Amino acid sequence: MQTLTKVLSLDGQCQWTAHFERCLSEAEQLGCKGLDQGQLSALSGRVMSVFGGMGSFNDYAPFRSGRLIRGMESLDAISGQVYASALSLRVTGART
């Protein structure tokens, strides 16, 4: 998530930067206090909540004056990694 926040900060008008910075701060605090599955699942939910649906982070287009903002070339890959990492924090329960 740290890499994602750095990339998003290249766009001073990005509405999503603050959300991911808050999630990153929460993750860092959890790491210092010790990990509790309930807290990890809640963090996962907050991260994943902005992916999908109309007007979501998935719709974010880092363009200025019709051109991709320099440094944003890897945004899709980085955001995909963040989503996958958030998903891996969740407990899915035992299979029968």
C-alpha positions as CSV (number, residue, x, y, z in Angstrom):
1,M,0.0,0.0,0.0
2,Q,3.0,2.3,0.6
3,T,3.9,2.1,-3.1
4,L,0.3,2.8,-4.1
5,T,0.1,5.9,-2.0
6,K,3.4,7.2,-3.4
7,V,2.1,6.6,-7.0
8,L,-1.2,8.3,-6.2
9,S,0.5,11.3,-4.7
10,L,1.8,12.1,-8.2
11,D,-1.7,13.3,-8.9
12,G,-2.4,16.2,-6.5
13,Q,-6.1,16.0,-7.4
14,C,-6.5,12.3,-6.7
15,Q,-9.5,11.8,-4.4
16,W,-8.3,8.3,-3.4
17,T,-4.9,9.1,-1.9
18,A,-6.2,10.1,1.5
19,H,-8.2,6.8,1.7
20,F,-5.2,4.6,1.1
21,E,-3.0,6.8,3.3
22,R,-5.5,6.2,6.2
23,C,-5.5,2.4,5.4
24,L,-1.7,2.4,5.4
25,S,-1.5,4.2,8.7
26,E,-4.0,1.7,10.2
27,A,-1.9,-1.2,8.9
28,E,1.2,0.2,10.4
29,Q,-0.5,0.7,13.7
30,L,-1.8,-2.9,13.7
31,G,1.7,-4.1,12.9
32,C,3.1,-2.4,16.0
33,K,0.3,-3.6,18.3
34,G,0.1,-7.2,17.2
35,L,-2.3,-8.7,14.8
36,D,-5.9,-9.6,15.6
37,Q,-7.9,-11.3,12.9
38,G,-11.0,-9.2,13.5
39,Q,-8.9,-6.0,12.9
40,L,-7.2,-7.5,9.9
41,S,-10.6,-8.4,8.4
42,A,-11.9,-4.9,9.1
43,L,-8.8,-3.3,7.4
44,S,-9.3,-5.6,4.5
45,G,-12.9,-4.5,4.1
46,R,-11.9,-0.9,4.2
47,V,-9.2,-1.3,1.5
48,M,-11.5,-3.5,-0.7
49,S,-14.5,-1.3,-0.3
50,V,-13.3,1.3,-2.9
51,F,-12.8,-1.3,-5.6
52,G,-15.7,-2.0,-7.9
53,G,-18.9,-0.3,-8.6
54,M,-19.7,3.0,-10.4
55,G,-17.5,5.8,-9.3
56,S,-15.0,3.5,-7.5
57,F,-11.3,3.5,-7.5
58,N,-11.4,1.2,-10.5
59,D,-12.8,4.2,-12.5
60,Y,-9.9,6.4,-11.5
61,A,-8.0,7.6,-14.6
62,P,-4.7,9.3,-13.9
63,F,-4.7,11.6,-16.9
64,R,-3.9,15.3,-17.1
65,S,-4.4,17.3,-20.3
66,G,-5.2,14.0,-22.1
67,R,-2.0,12.3,-21.1
68,L,-1.2,9.7,-18.5
69,I,0.5,11.3,-15.5
70,R,4.2,10.4,-15.6
71,G,5.0,7.7,-13.0
72,M,1.5,6.2,-13.2
73,E,2.3,3.5,-15.7
74,S,2.4,0.8,-13.0
75,L,-0.8,1.9,-11.3
76,D,-3.0,-1.1,-12.5
77,A,-0.4,-3.6,-11.3
78,I,0.2,-1.9,-8.0
79,S,-3.5,-1.5,-7.2
80,G,-4.1,-5.2,-8.2
81,Q,-1.4,-6.2,-5.7
82,V,-3.0,-4.1,-3.0
83,Y,-6.4,-5.7,-3.6
84,A,-4.9,-9.2,-3.6
85,S,-3.1,-8.5,-0.4
86,A,-6.3,-7.1,1.3
87,L,-8.2,-10.2,0.1
88,S,-5.5,-12.5,1.7
89,L,-6.1,-10.9,5.1
90,R,-9.6,-12.3,5.3
91,V,-10.4,-15.6,6.9
92,T,-12.6,-17.6,4.6
93,G,-13.5,-20.3,7.1
94,A,-13.0,-24.1,7.0
95,R,-14.3,-26.0,4.0
96,T,-16.3,-29.2,4.6
